Structure formats: C-alpha cells, structure tokens
C-alpha cells in the first residue's frame, strides 16, 4: 500500500513537472511571437510606406491613362474642332487658335474620371514577402507574402499644351498635349501619407505645311 502511494506521488510530481514545462514552452513561444510581431511591425512601417507610395503612383498613372483614353475614344470627331489654323496670302500658317470651350470640357471630363478611379481604390492590396520585412539582403523577396490593405483618395489638375516641331523642309508637326497631375492621399496602418504623379498624353496631332507659327490663341468655340 505504501509502495503504491509512493509511486502515485512520483507520477503526480512527474506530471506536474511536465505540465510546468509545457506551460513554460507555450509562454516562451508566445513571447517570441510578440517580439517577432513587434520587429516585423517596425520593419514594415518603412517598407510598407515605400511600397504603398509605389502602388498609389501606379494606380494614379493607370487612372490618368484610362480616363484620357475613355474621353478621347468617346467622341473622336469632335477633336477635329480643337484647333483652327489661319494662313497668310502665301499659304503659311500664321496662327493656331485653340477652342477653349472644347478643351475645358475635355479637361473636366478627364479630371472627373481620374478622381473617381483613384477614390474607388478604397481597399488596395500591397503584398510584402516576409524576407523583405526582416531586412536581410539575403532574404529580400523570399518567403510567404503578408498582404496589407491601403485606401486611396485624390484630386487632380490639368493643362492643355501645344507643341510644334519641325519635321522637314516647310513641314511641322503640331501636337495637342494634356498634362495631368494627381495628388494622392494614402491611408495605411492608422496613419496617412501623400504622394503625387504626373503624366503628359498627346490627344491630337497634325502635320502642317508651312513654317512653325509664332503664336497660338485659345478662343471660345
């Protein structure tokens, strides 16, 4: 009977020791997870900021290109009315008159499209490999990716420009370009940051015979 009790006490102490060891290992694992999470968060702050800015620029650039294409493709015939060339008695172009009403309508439609497209990116994913977050040169781009989500909002402004270029004897190329600039606000991990992007796109091009005109005029249509 005494031997049985003694054996039972030994087994109880052994089980208690094993339980304490398991609890210790679990606590150690939890502490390591917390430390790793803190380190990852510290690293992620800088890396995520840079990658979020790149993502926002890509979204904004795509928004500009898509908006310009949509507006231009919707009514190509009207763009023939963008410019009126005036000639002298010898057939040389002396001035280029730009239809200000039409260009304003074009700019307004494009800017509206850009802003809507940027603002629609309310949950934009940014994936970063764990190796990149750790910061080791050997591990950059390696390991499973952690996905963060950012929200974008923005505003845009534009300007119409006329560009003249000599293309040969008594010939010139006239391009109508629209320059669009977008300012983007990025919200990520409880903080915000800003970036911007700019793109210039040709919306009209004509080869004209004659010397490059010295002036052009924007006038109501």
N, C-alpha and C positions, 0 to 999 in steps of 0.2 A: 504493500500500500504506500509505504514511504517512498519507495523507488518510483512508483507511478506518479506521485505528486511532484517529486523532484524532476522527473522527465517532463512533466507538464509545464513546470515553471521555466525550465530551459527552453522549451519550444515557444513559450509565450515571450520570453526575453528575445529569442532569436527573431520572432515575427515582428516584435516591436522595433528591433534594430533595422530590419529590412524595410518596414514602413517608414521609419525616420529617414533612411537612406533614399527611398523613393521620393519622399516629400522634398528632401534636400535637392535631389536632382531636378525635380519639377520646378522648384523655386529658382535654381541656377539657370535652367532653360528659359524661364520667364524673364529673368534679369537680362540674360544675353539677348533675348528678342527685343526687349525695351531699348537696350543700348544700341543694338543694330538699327532699330527703327529711328532712334534719335540721330545716329550718324547718317543714315540714308536721307532723313529729312533735311539735315544741314547741307549735305551734298546736293540734294535735289533742288534746293532753293535756287542756287546759281545756274545749274544745268537746265532746270525747267524754265527759268526765266529766259535764257538764251533760245531754247528750242521753241518756247511759246511765241517769242518775237518772230522767229523764222516762219512758224506756222501762220501767224497772223499776216505777215507780209505776203505769203503765198496765197492765202485766202483773198486778201485785198487785191492782189495783182490779177487773180482769176476773175474776181468780181468786176474789175475795170474792163478786162478784155471781153468778158461775156456781155457786159452792158453795152459797150460800144458796138459789138457785132450785132446784138439784138436790135438796137436802134437804127443802125445803118441798113441792115438787111430788111427791115420792116417797110422801107419806102425808098428804094434806090433812085427812083426817078426824080424825087424832089431835090436830090443833091446836085442835080444839074443846074438848079437855080441858086446855088450857093454863091456863085461868082458871075460877075458881068465884066467882060473885057471891053475897054474902049480904045479905039485905034485913031491914029492921025491920018492925014491925007495920003501918006505913003504906005499905009498898012501896018505900021509899027504900033505895038501896044503901048499906050501912054499911061494907062491907069487900070487898076483892078479894084472893082467895087464889090465888097462882100455884103451879102444880105444879112443884116444884123438880126432881124426878127427870126429868120430861119436858124441862124447859128445859136441864138439864145434858146430856141425851142429844143434844138439838138442837145445843147449842154444840159438843160434842165432835165430832159428825159434820161440822159446818161447818168447824171449825178443821182437822180432818184433810184435808178437801178443799182448803182454801186452801193449806196447806203442800205437799201433793202437786202442786198445779198450779204453784206457784212453783218448786219444785225440778225440775220437768220441763223448765223453760226452761234447759237446760244449754248451748244454743248459740243464743243470741238475737241476730239481726242488728240492727245500727244503721248506717244509711247517712247519710253526710255529704257534701254537694256540695263539690267542690274549692274553689269560690269562697268558701264559708263557712270552710274551713280556712285559706285565705290571709289572711283577716281584713279584707279591704277591704269597706267598706259598699256599694260599687257592685257587688260580685261575690257578695254573700251570696245563697245559694240557687241560684247559677248553676254551670254546668259539670257534668261527669260526677261521679257519686257514688262515693265509696270506702266499701266495706262493712267494718265491724268486727264482731266477734262477742264477746258478753259471756255470762258464766254467772251464774245467779241461784240463791240459796238463801235460805230464810227461816223465820221462826217467826211465830206469830200468837196473839193473845189476844182474848177477847170478854167482853161483859157484856150481860145482859138488862135492859131498862128498861121501865117502864110510864109512859105519858104520858096525862094526862087533859086534855081541852079542852072547854069549854062550847060547845055548838053551837046553843043556843036556850033557850027557856023550859023549864026542867025536863028538859033533854036534855044528854047529854055524849057525847063520843067517847073511847073508850078504845083506845089503840094499844099493842101489844107490839112493842118495837123491839129489834133486836140490833145492838150496836156492835162492829165487828171492827177490830182494829188489827194491821197486819202490818209486821214489821221485815225488810228485805231486805238481804242482802249481795250486792255486785256485784263480780265478778272480771273485770278487763279489762286488757289490755296488761301483764300481770305485776304489777299492783297491785290493791288491793281498796278498796272504799268502801261506805258504808252509807246507806240512806235508809229512810223509813217512810211508810205511808199509812193512812188511817182512813176507814171508811165506816159509816153507820148505815142499816139497812134495816128497814122495817116487815114483821113476819112474822104479824101478826094485828091485826084492827081490828073493833070492835063499837060500835054506837050504843046507849047505855043510857038508860033513862028514870029520872030522879031526879037529885038533887044529886050533885056530884062527891064521891066518897068521900074521907074524910080520911086513910085509910091503906090499904095493901095488905100482904098477908103471903105470903111464899114458904114453901110447906109441902110435905112429901113426898107423892107421889101414892099 
